[in-house]
Amino acid sequence: MTEFAPDFADAARAAAQALRELFPPTPLQRNAFLSERYGADIWLKREDLSPVRSYKIRGAFNAMRKRLTADPDQAHFVCASAGNHAQGMAFACAHFGVKGTVFMPVTTPAQKIDKTRVFGGEHVEIRLVGDFFDETLAAARVFCAEAGAHFLPPFDDPHVIEGQASVAVEMLQELGGPPDILVLPVGGGGLSAGMTRYLAAVRATCEVVLVEPCGGPSLTAALGAGHPVDVPITDTFVDGAAVARIGNLTFEALKTMAPAQVHLAPENRICVTIQEMLNHEGIVLEPAGALSLDVLPEIADRIAGRRVVCVTSGGNFDFERLPEVKERAMRYRGLKKYFILRLPQRPGALRDFLELLGPDDDIARFEYLKKSARNFGSVLIGIEAKDAASFPALFERIAARGFAFRDISEDELLSEFLI
């Protein structure tokens, strides 16, 4: 395994300086909306404003720069990625004028494929292989060996980690010193490992809060086991951070973190955060990019009156996902319920049910299957309300009227199948 540079701080500063060939430091902006809400001094390190709308360009560029310095004849790079790492590598390939082959799953959204192609231009070839990322990664590694190319990992690589550490270099320069609290998202661990390692190297003391999605808690599992382990991905919504296994190198940098420093963010709550930042601030964040903001309600007592920096790690959001974001946000807030109703197959039964709805109850989904050989039919119904507190009274009225029903709003299996 390749080791880190003897002086990690110098390597990170060199990476930050080299990146100025591509773009200026990403902005560090005080956010008045969040500062007022939490009674704190909250700043956002806007990695969503990099040329590829993600911090991933940093690690890809630095690793490619280091490789080309060591071997100027290396003219072909390969990666496997369904998103931001692919775009970062494509951008770096175009900058250095080298060939890149990007392997992406067949199921990758067209928007991400198109953006990768735009960033790489004539320098990058995209190959769609496999329905799942493990298949894509295996194909990329086989091709890389056969072609004599250099494989560029997304996070578990010392030069990638050095590149991601440049975020901390810029943050300290822009802020004039460390914040009281630094909030970072965690997926494979490249960003959090790089930034925390740099802060330790320059003896910049601050409290670190890490956030990963509930559907892929790879760091939480690794801290519990004492080493990286595979975790099942139970929800892929936060696709930029739902990683089945944290990297070996990244875990080395993070293994001293106390479990209490790592928070798990529910995917439906992240949708609320995405909506709020879009509606209140006009800031477009992808799910992984919203992680550092999503945890703020959980640590509100700790951040009050203190200076906080949250890294918004990416803004590559496909607006075709907005209906899903709205749906999940409403369900998290308790403003939307789904239930299966047993409706008597008699004239007027539906009217009797509708009369039970309140003035602010809106039917958002209604599917009724009438079966002539039965006395009852099943209805899948979705209700939107203005106040979550109105649902208990509605359910009481339905039960009192004699209608049998089952609330399936929190049944993940049924919800996924029916909704």
Buried (B, 14 or more C-beta within 10 A) or exposed (E): EEEBBEEBBEBBBBBBEBBEEBBEBBEBBEBEEBBEBBEBBBBBBBBBBBBBBBBBBBBBBBBBBBBBEEEEEBBBBBBBBBBBBBBBBBBBBBBBEBBBBBBBBEEBBEBBBEBBBEBBEEBBEBBBBBEEBEBBBBBBBEBBEEEEBBBBBBBBBBBBBBBBBBBBBBBBEBBEEBBBBBBBBBBBBBBBBBBBBBBBBBEBEBBBBBBBBBBBBBBBBBBEEEEBBEBEBEBEBBBBBBBBBBBEBBBBBBBEBEEEBBBBBBBBBBBBBBBBBBEEBEBBBBBBBBBBBBBBEBBEEBBEEBBBBBBBBBBBBEEEBBEEBBBBBBBBBBBBBBBBBBBBBEEEBBEBBEEBBBEEBEEBBEEEEEEEEEEBBBBBBBBBBEEEEBBEEBBEBBEEEEBEBEEBBEBEEBBEEBB
